[in-house]
Amino acid sequence: MHLASGDIWKIRPEAKLKYDEKFFQLKPINGYITGEQAKNLFLMSGLPPQILAHIWALADRDADGKMDASEFAVAMHLIEMKLKGFELPKTLPPSMAMPAPAIIPNAPAYRPPVSLGGAPVPIVPPATVGNLVGGFGRSASPVDKPQRTTSVSSQDSPTGVPPSSLIEWAVPQQSKLKFTQMFNSYDRTRTGFLTGAQARNILVNTGLSQPILAQIWSLADIDSDGRLSCEEFVLAMHLAESVKAGDALPSFLPPELIPPSHRRKRSTSIQSTGSTSSHALGDINLLGDFKDEKTLQQQTTFEDKRRENFEKGQAELEKRRLALLEAQRKEQEERERKEREEHERRERIRQEQERRRQLELEKQLAKQRELEQEKEEQRRKALEQREAARREMERQRQLEWEKQRRQELISQRQKEQEAVCHLKNLNKNLTFELEQLSKKINEINETQFVFYKEEWARCKKNPKNNMGKKKRGPN
């Protein structure tokens, strides 16, 4: 990249195409990638998180927390400039405010060899080899550059084995849906993970032995973080079902069983140790090929021919890449259509089941109301019978009481009559006794009167004797 002339912050068309290819490698959704998708790629630059956060803030022009292809190109260009020693601007330069125009692909983004007319194509342009070999911010001796461009990883070859990220996941769609629903039912806090204890309880229910479960865990816990994400849980349950069906458990995870999200992480985690293998080149090229101005000036005519041949190969590769993207898009649309139809079918089944359940519930409620009415009628009749019996008992008790009371009154009257007769007899006796006493009193009074009369007459005849008697008093 010629930095001596023009605006250094302006994104060249070939660089924009390279960034667009990186953008599509991240599998954008509806034309956007999230911060989580871009994080691993940005961290490969080795820049501090604070610098990367500032770059994100500059590139995310609409501050919506996600990036389209234009914003992603701005972010990648800022990372390149920072790695080359330039200070980041405080605000986005005007030349980066508008999206850079796209051109016919002629810049290196993929590194597979393409042979046209029998001529071998170099893995990367000679102008970029010096910066690719040593890693980010490091340069290597130009003498070693031609020898480091002859090997590539088979996963980047368009004519060889397809990349693992393009292989369809071997877990059946029905199993994936079933185990995803199971995962969501256990992940009540929506953390996106199941702890080891939670997953152990679920796996134990499969009935497999502990060594088998331990091997399944080691295969499913791809990132070895002691917990299972949704895809890892689906993989673990799929392996458990395969073992129960009689299949042998693999000693290592085959590429078709690696979850799609982990394939991208694996493809970006290859170490860049300066090795002559294509894995080192693959890791370094994730953030772009940093061109050295001196190297560009030292290229020969042979290198120009190789560049031209490489550009032709890149055009063919871009054509294949677009066809592959189109096939992936159609496959995704077909998968979404099937999932949508499956969801609608399940929704119809659920609604039918809900309707039947509602009808059954209404029948049960009507039957329950009838039973309650019958019970209420029986209860009312029982109350009426008890009330009639109570009234009859009360009447009988009243009659008995009246009879007893009558007997008591008759007995009391007899006693009163006997008492009256007794009192009458007593009164008669007392009256008779009183008459006898009255007669005695009268007789005594008459006797005393006669005595006093005789004494009076005697006193008159003998007064002296009478005086002595008076002194002595009456006997």
C-alpha positions in Angstrom: 0.0 0.0 0.0 1.5 3.3 -1.0 1.4 5.6 2.0 3.6 8.3 0.7 1.0 9.8 -1.6 -2.6 10.8 -0.9 -4.7 10.4 2.2 -3.4 7.6 4.4 -6.9 7.1 5.9 -8.6 6.6 2.5 -9.5 2.9 1.9 -8.3 1.7 -1.5 -10.7 -0.3 -3.6 -8.6 -3.5 -3.5 -8.3 -3.2 0.3 -12.1 -2.7 0.5 -12.6 -5.9 -1.4 -10.3 -7.7 0.9 -12.2 -6.4 3.9 -15.5 -7.4 2.4 -14.2 -11.0 2.0 -13.2 -11.0 5.7 -16.6 -9.6 6.5 -18.4 -12.5 4.7 -16.1 -15.0 6.4 -17.7 -13.9 9.7 -21.1 -15.0 8.4 -23.1 -11.7 8.8 -26.8 -11.9 9.6 -29.0 -9.6 7.5 -25.8 -7.7 6.3 -24.5 -7.0 9.9 -22.0 -8.6 12.3 -22.1 -8.2 16.1 -19.3 -7.3 18.4 -19.1 -10.9 19.5 -18.5 -12.1 15.9 -15.8 -9.5 15.3 -14.1 -9.8 18.7 -11.9 -12.8 18.0 -10.8 -11.4 14.7 -9.9 -8.0 16.2 -8.0 -9.5 19.1 -5.8 -11.3 16.6 -4.2 -7.9 16.0 -2.6 -7.9 19.4 -3.9 -4.4 20.2 -5.0 -3.6 23.7 -8.8 -3.8 24.3 -8.9 -0.1 24.9 -7.6 0.7 21.5 -9.9 -1.8 19.9 -12.9 -0.3 21.8 -11.9 3.2 20.4 -11.6 1.7 16.9 -15.1 0.2 17.2 -16.5 3.5 18.4 -15.0 5.3 15.4 -16.1 2.6 12.9 -19.6 2.1 14.2 -20.9 5.3 12.7 -24.6 4.8 13.6 -23.7 3.5 17.1 -26.1 0.6 16.8 -23.8 -2.0 18.3 -23.2 -3.8 15.0 -21.4 -3.3 11.7 -22.2 -3.5 8.1 -19.5 -4.2 5.4 -18.6 -0.5 5.1 -18.1 0.0 8.9 -16.2 -3.2 9.1 -13.8 -2.0 6.4 -13.2 1.2 8.3 -12.4 -0.8 11.5 -10.0 -3.1 9.7 -8.3 -0.2 8.0 -7.9 1.6 11.4 -6.3 -1.5 12.8 -3.9 -1.7 9.9 -2.9 1.9 10.4 -2.4 1.5 14.1 -0.2 -1.6 13.6 1.9 0.4 11.2 2.6 3.0 13.8 0.0 5.7 13.0 -1.9 7.4 15.8 -5.6 6.9 15.7 -7.7 10.0 15.0 -10.1 11.3 17.6 -12.9 11.5 15.1 -13.5 9.6 11.8 -11.6 11.3 8.9 -13.8 12.6 6.1 -12.2 10.1 3.6 -13.5 7.2 5.8 -16.9 8.7 6.4 -18.3 7.5 3.0 -18.1 3.8 2.0 -15.2 2.9 -0.4 -16.2 1.8 -3.9 -15.8 -1.9 -4.7 -13.9 -3.1 -7.7 -13.3 -6.4 -9.5 -11.4 -8.6 -7.1 -7.6 -8.3 -7.6 -6.4 -8.1 -4.0 -5.3 -11.1 -1.9 -7.8 -12.3 0.6 -7.8 -16.1 0.2 -4.5 -17.9 -0.2 -5.2 -21.1 -2.2 -3.2 -21.9 -5.3 -5.1 -21.6 -8.5 -3.6 -23.0 -11.7 -4.6 -21.4 -15.0 -3.0 -22.7 -18.2 -0.6 -24.9 -16.3 1.2 -22.0 -14.6 1.4 -22.2 -10.8 -0.1 -19.4 -8.9 1.7 -18.0 -5.8 -0.1 -18.3 -2.5 0.2 -14.6 -1.8 1.4 -11.6 -3.9 5.2 -11.1 -3.5 4.6 -7.6 -2.3 2.9 -8.8 0.8 5.1 -11.8 1.7 7.5 -9.8 3.8 4.8 -8.6 6.1 3.0 -11.9 6.2 5.9 -14.1 7.4 6.9 -12.3 10.5 3.4 -11.6 11.9 1.8 -8.3 12.8 4.1 -5.4 13.0 7.2 -7.6 12.2 9.1 -8.0 8.9 11.3 -10.8 7.7 14.3 -10.9 5.4 13.4 -10.6 1.7 15.7 -13.5 1.0 13.3 -15.9 2.7 10.2 -14.6 1.1 10.0 -16.8 -2.1 10.5 -20.0 -0.2 7.6 -19.3 2.2 4.9 -19.1 -0.4 4.7 -22.7 -1.5 2.4 -24.4 1.0 -1.2 -23.8 2.0 -3.7 -25.5 4.2 -6.0 -27.9 2.4 -9.0 -26.2 4.0 -8.4 -23.1 1.8 -8.1 -24.9 -1.5 -11.2 -24.4 -3.7 -10.4 -27.7 -5.5 -9.5 -29.7 -2.4 -11.5 -30.6 0.7 -14.0 -27.9 1.5 -13.4 -25.9 4.7 -14.9 -27.3 7.9 -17.1 -24.2 8.3 -18.9 -25.2 5.0 -19.5 -28.8 6.1 -23.1 -29.5 7.2 -23.3 -30.3 10.9 -23.8 -34.0 11.3 -26.4 -33.6 14.0 -29.9 -34.2 12.5 -32.2 -31.3 12.5 -34.9 -33.0 14.5 -32.3 -34.0 17.2 -31.0 -30.4 17.2 -34.5 -29.0 17.7 -35.3 -31.5 20.5 -32.1 -31.0 22.4 -32.2 -27.2 21.9 -35.6 -27.2 23.5 -34.3 -29.4 26.3 -31.4 -27.0 26.8 -33.7 -24.0 27.0 -35.9 -25.8 29.5 -32.9 -26.3 31.9 -31.3 -22.9 31.2 -34.0 -21.0 33.1 -31.8 -18.0 33.8 -30.9 -17.7 30.1 -27.2 -17.6 30.6 -26.6 -19.6 27.4 -24.7 -22.3 29.3 -25.4 -25.3 31.5 -23.0 -25.9 34.5 -21.2 -29.1 35.0 -23.6 -30.2 37.7 -26.7 -29.5 35.6 -25.3 -31.3 32.5 -24.1 -34.2 34.6 -27.7 -34.8 36.0 -29.1 -34.8 32.5 -26.4 -37.1 31.0 -26.7 -39.6 33.9 -30.3 -40.0 32.9 -29.2 -41.5 29.6 -28.2 -44.7 31.5 -24.6 -44.8 30.1 -21.6 -45.7 32.2 -19.5 -43.1 33.8 -16.4 -43.7 31.6 -18.6 -43.3 28.5 -20.1 -40.1 29.9 -16.7 -38.8 30.8 -15.5 -39.4 27.2 -18.7 -37.7 25.8 -18.0 -34.7 28.1 -14.4 -34.4 26.9 -15.6 -34.5 23.3 -18.5 -32.1 23.7 -16.8 -29.5 25.9 -14.8 -28.2 23.0 -13.6 -25.0 24.7 -12.8 -26.9 28.0 -14.5 -24.2 30.1 -16.3 -26.8 32.4 -19.7 -25.9 31.1 -21.8 -26.6 27.9 -23.2 -24.1 25.5 -26.3 -24.9 23.6 -24.4 -26.4 20.6 -22.1 -28.3 23.0 -25.1 -29.7 24.8 -26.8 -30.7 21.6 -23.5 -32.5 20.5 -23.2 -34.3 23.9 -26.8 -35.6 23.7 -26.3 -36.6 20.1 -23.2 -38.6 21.0 -25.1 -40.2 23.9 -27.9 -41.2 21.5 -25.4 -42.6 19.0 -23.8 -44.7 21.7 -27.1 -46.0 22.9 -28.0 -46.9 19.3 -24.8 -49.0 19.1 -22.4 -46.7 17.3 -18.8 -46.5 18.5 -17.7 -43.3 20.3 -14.9 -41.6 18.3 -11.6 -40.9 20.1 -11.6 -37.4 18.7 -14.3 -35.2 17.3 -14.6 -35.4 13.5 -14.9 -32.2 11.5 -18.6 -32.8 10.6 -19.5 -33.0 14.3 -17.7 -29.8 15.3 -20.4 -27.1 16.0 -20.5 -24.3 13.4 -19.7 -21.6 15.9 -16.5 -23.5 17.1 -15.3 -24.1 13.5 -14.8 -20.4 13.0 -13.0 -20.1 16.3 -10.8 -22.9 15.4 -10.0 -21.5 12.0 -8.9 -18.2 13.7 -6.9 -19.8 16.6 -3.9 -21.2 14.5 -0.7 -20.0 16.0 1.5 -17.6 14.0 5.0 -18.7 15.0 6.8 -17.8 11.7 6.5 -21.4 10.5 6.7 -22.1 6.8 3.4 -23.9 6.9 0.3 -22.3 5.5 -1.3 -22.2 9.0 0.9 -19.3 10.0 0.0 -17.5 6.8 -3.7 -18.1 7.4 -3.6 -16.6 10.9 -1.7 -13.5 9.9 -3.8 -12.9 6.8 -7.0 -12.7 8.9 -6.3 -9.0 9.5 -5.1 -8.2 6.0 -1.8 -8.2 4.2 0.4 -5.3 5.2 2.4 -4.1 2.2 5.8 -2.6 2.5 6.7 0.2 0.1 10.3 -0.8 -0.3 9.2 -4.4 -1.2 6.9 -3.1 -3.9 9.7 -1.1 -5.5 12.0 -4.1 -5.6 9.6 -6.5 -7.5 10.8 -7.8 -10.9 8.9 -8.4 -14.1 8.6 -12.0 -13.2 6.9 -11.0 -10.0 4.5 -8.8 -11.9 3.5 -11.7 -14.1 3.0 -13.8 -11.0 0.8 -11.0 -9.6 -1.2 -11.0 -12.9 -1.6 -14.7 -12.7 -2.6 -14.5 -9.1 -5.2 -11.8 -9.9 -6.7 -14.1 -12.5 -6.8 -16.9 -10.0 -8.4 -14.5 -7.4 -11.1 -13.6 -10.0 -11.9 -17.2 -10.5 -11.8 -17.8 -6.7 -14.1 -14.8 -6.2 -16.5 -16.3 -8.7 -16.5 -19.6 -6.9 -16.8 -17.8 -3.6 -19.9 -15.9 -4.7 -21.4 -19.1 -6.0 -20.7 -20.8 -2.7 -22.2 -17.8 -0.9 -25.3 -18.0 -3.1 -25.6 -21.8 -2.4 -25.2 -21.1 1.3 -27.8 -18.4 1.1 -30.3 -20.7 -0.7 -29.5 -23.5 1.8 -30.1 -21.1 4.7 -33.4 -19.9 3.1 -34.5 -23.5 2.6 -33.5 -24.4 6.1 -35.4 -21.4 7.5 -38.4 -22.3 5.3 -38.4 -25.8 6.7 -38.0 -24.5 10.2 -40.8 -22.1 9.7 -43.0 -24.8 8.3 -42.1 -27.1 11.2 -42.8 -24.3 13.6 -46.2 -23.6 12.0 -47.0 -27.3 12.0 -46.1 -27.6 15.7 -48.1 -24.4 16.3 -51.2 -25.9 14.6 -50.8 -29.1 16.6 -50.4 -27.1 19.8 -53.5 -25.1 19.0 -55.5 -28.2 18.2 -54.3 -29.9 21.4 -55.2 -26.7 23.3 -58.6 -26.6 21.8 -59.2 -30.3 22.6 -57.9 -29.7 26.1 -60.3 -26.7 26.5 -63.3 -28.8 25.3 -62.3 -31.6 27.7 -61.9 -29.1 30.5 -65.4 -27.6 29.7 -66.9 -31.1 29.8 -65.3 -31.9 33.1 -66.5 -28.6 34.5 -70.1 -29.3 33.3 -70.0 -32.7 34.8 -68.6 -31.3 38.0 -71.3 -28.7 38.2 -74.0 -31.5 37.7 -72.4 -33.5 40.5 -72.3 -30.5 42.8 -76.0 -29.7 42.0 -76.9 -33.3 42.9 -74.9 -33.1 46.1 -76.6 -29.8 47.0 -80.0 -31.3 46.4 -79.2 -34.3 48.6 -77.8 -32.0 51.2 -81.0 -29.9 51.1 -83.2 -33.0 51.5 -81.1 -34.3 54.3 -81.4 -30.9 56.1 -85.2 -30.9 55.6 -85.4 -34.5 57.0 -83.3 -33.5 60.0 -85.4 -30.4 60.6 -88.6 -32.5 60.5 -87.2 -35.0 62.8 -86.1 -32.2 65.1 -89.5 -30.7 65.2 -91.1 -34.1 65.9 -88.7 -34.7 68.7 -89.4 -31.3 70.1 -93.2 -32.0 69.9 -92.7 -35.3 71.7 -90.5 -33.7 74.3 -93.1 -31.0 74.9 -95.9 -33.6 75.3 -93.8 -35.6 77.7 -92.9 -32.5 79.6 -96.6 -31.5 79.9 -97.5 -35.0 81.0 -94.8 -34.9 83.7 -95.9 -31.5 84.7 -99.5 -32.5 85.0 -98.4 -35.5 87.2 -96.3 -33.2 89.3 -99.2 -30.7 89.8 -101.6 -33.5 90.7 -99.1 -34.8 93.2 -98.5 -31.4 94.6 -102.2 -30.8 94.9 -102.7 -34.0 96.8 -99.9 -33.0 99.1 -101.4 -29.6 99.6 -104.8 -31.2 100.3 -103.2 -33.5 102.8 -101.4 -30.5 104.4 -104.7 -28.6 104.6 -106.5 -31.6 106.2 -103.6 -31.9 108.7 -103.8 -28.2 109.4 -107.6 -28.4 109.9 -107.1 -31.3 112.3 -104.4 -29.4 114.1 -106.6 -26.3 114.3 -109.4 -28.4 115.6 -107.1 -29.9 118.3 -105.7 -26.5 119.2 -109.1 -25.0 119.4 -110.2 -27.8 121.7 -107.2 -27.4 123.8 -107.7 -23.7 123.9 -111.2 -24.2 125.0 -110.0 -26.6 127.8 -107.4 -24.1 128.8 -110.0 -21.3 128.8 -112.2 -23.4 131.0 -109.3 -24.0 133.4 -108.5 -20.3 133.5 -112.0 -19.5 134.2 -112.2 -22.1 136.9 -108.9 -20.8 138.4 -110.1 -17.2 138.2 -113.3 -18.1 139.9 -111.4 -20.0 142.6 -109.1 -17.0 143.2 -112.0 -14.7 143.3 -113.8 -16.7 145.9 -110.5 -17.0 147.9 -109.9 -13.3 147.7 -113.4 -12.6 148.7 -113.2 -14.9 151.7 -109.8 -13.3 152.6 -111.3 -9.9 152.4 -114.1 -10.8 154.6 -111.8 -12.3 157.1 -109.6 -9.3 157.1 -112.5 -7.1 157.9 -113.2 -9.3 160.9 -109.7 -9.5 162.2 -107.6 -6.4 161.1 -104.5 -7.1 163.4 -104.0 -10.5 161.9 -104.4 -9.0 158.6 -101.7 -6.4 159.2 -99.2 -9.1 160.2 -100.1 -11.0 157.1 -99.6 -8.0 155.1 -96.1 -7.6 156.5 -95.3 -11.2 155.8 -96.7 -11.0 152.4 -98.7 -13.5 150.5 -97.5 -17.1 150.5 
